[in-house]
Amino acid sequence: MIDERLKKDLAILPISTIRALTNLSDRQIRYYESQDLLTTKRGKGGQRRFSLNDVERLIEIRTMMESGDSLKDIHDLYETNRVRNRQDEKIDFVRSLENEFLKIGRLEKH
């Protein structure tokens, strides 16, 4: 079956497209990357390639900057979210393991 979902994490867009979609300059985009607010992939020739998730993040960054947030505030927010997501992933993993152990326990009892 063909996966019909949009692959938002597929990094195929060149910086010129990102510039048009985000109204950011190449310099701003590269600066946000250098500040670890964005991690880009590289094409075969070494050019930056962006995903739709990157577009969303850059628009978020632009919006926060326009609202008066500093780069440190934005970086701290993303770091807090990153830690929270890792914790959520760990909780999900533990719950999944618990469910599997419960299933195994039920199978052995029969």
C-alpha positions as CSV (number, residue, x, y, z in Angstrom):
1,M,0.0,0.0,0.0
2,I,1.3,3.4,-0.9
3,D,1.8,5.8,2.0
4,E,-0.5,8.7,1.2
5,R,0.5,10.9,4.1
6,L,2.5,14.1,3.5
7,K,6.1,13.5,4.4
8,K,6.7,16.8,6.3
9,D,10.2,15.7,7.4
10,L,11.5,15.0,3.9
11,A,14.2,17.6,3.3
12,I,14.0,18.4,-0.4
13,L,13.3,22.1,-0.6
14,P,16.1,24.5,-1.6
15,I,16.8,27.7,0.3
16,S,15.2,29.8,-2.5
17,T,11.8,28.1,-1.9
18,I,12.2,28.5,1.9
19,R,13.0,32.2,1.4
20,A,9.8,32.7,-0.6
21,L,7.7,30.7,1.9
22,T,9.0,32.3,5.1
23,N,9.8,35.9,3.9
24,L,13.2,35.4,5.6
25,S,16.5,36.2,3.9
26,D,19.2,33.6,3.2
27,R,21.3,35.3,5.8
28,Q,18.5,35.0,8.4
29,I,18.0,31.4,7.7
30,R,21.7,30.6,7.9
31,Y,21.9,32.6,11.1
32,Y,19.1,30.7,12.8
33,E,20.8,27.5,11.7
34,S,24.1,28.7,13.2
35,Q,22.3,29.4,16.4
36,D,21.1,25.8,16.6
37,L,17.4,26.8,16.1
38,L,17.3,24.7,13.0
39,T,19.1,21.7,11.6
40,T,19.2,21.3,7.9
41,K,20.1,18.4,5.7
42,R,22.5,18.7,2.8
43,G,22.1,17.6,-0.8
44,K,24.7,15.8,-2.8
45,G,26.4,19.1,-3.8
46,G,26.4,20.3,-0.3
47,Q,23.4,22.7,-0.7
48,R,21.0,23.1,2.2
49,R,17.8,21.2,1.9
50,F,14.7,21.9,4.0
51,S,11.5,20.1,4.9
52,L,8.0,21.4,5.6
53,N,8.8,21.0,9.3
54,D,11.7,23.4,8.8
55,V,9.3,25.9,7.1
56,E,7.0,25.7,10.1
57,R,9.8,26.2,12.5
58,L,11.2,29.2,10.6
59,I,7.8,30.8,10.5
60,E,7.5,30.2,14.3
61,I,10.9,31.8,14.8
62,R,10.1,34.8,12.7
63,T,6.8,35.3,14.5
64,M,8.4,35.1,17.9
65,M,11.2,37.5,16.8
66,E,8.5,39.9,15.5
67,S,6.8,39.6,18.9
68,G,9.9,40.7,20.7
69,D,11.3,37.4,21.9
70,S,15.1,37.1,21.9
71,L,17.1,34.3,20.3
72,K,17.9,33.0,23.8
73,D,14.2,32.9,24.7
74,I,13.4,31.0,21.5
75,H,16.3,28.6,22.0
76,D,15.3,28.0,25.6
77,L,11.7,27.4,24.5
78,Y,12.8,24.8,21.9
79,E,15.2,23.2,24.4
80,T,12.4,22.9,27.0
81,N,10.1,21.4,24.4
82,R,12.8,19.0,23.2
83,V,13.4,17.8,26.8
84,R,9.6,17.5,27.3
85,N,9.2,15.5,24.1
86,R,12.0,13.1,25.2
87,Q,10.3,12.6,28.5
88,D,7.0,11.9,26.7
89,E,8.7,9.5,24.4
90,K,10.2,7.6,27.4
91,I,6.8,7.5,29.1
92,D,5.2,6.2,25.9
93,F,7.9,3.6,25.6
94,V,7.5,2.4,29.2
95,R,3.7,2.2,28.8
96,S,4.2,0.2,25.6
97,L,6.5,-2.2,27.4
98,E,4.1,-2.5,30.3
99,N,1.3,-3.4,27.8
100,E,3.5,-6.0,26.1
101,F,4.4,-7.5,29.4
102,L,0.7,-7.7,30.4
103,K,-0.1,-9.4,27.1
104,I,2.8,-11.9,27.6
105,G,1.5,-12.5,31.1
106,R,-2.0,-13.1,29.9
107,L,-0.8,-15.5,27.2
108,E,1.2,-17.5,29.6
109,K,-1.7,-17.9,32.0
110,H,-3.9,-19.6,29.4
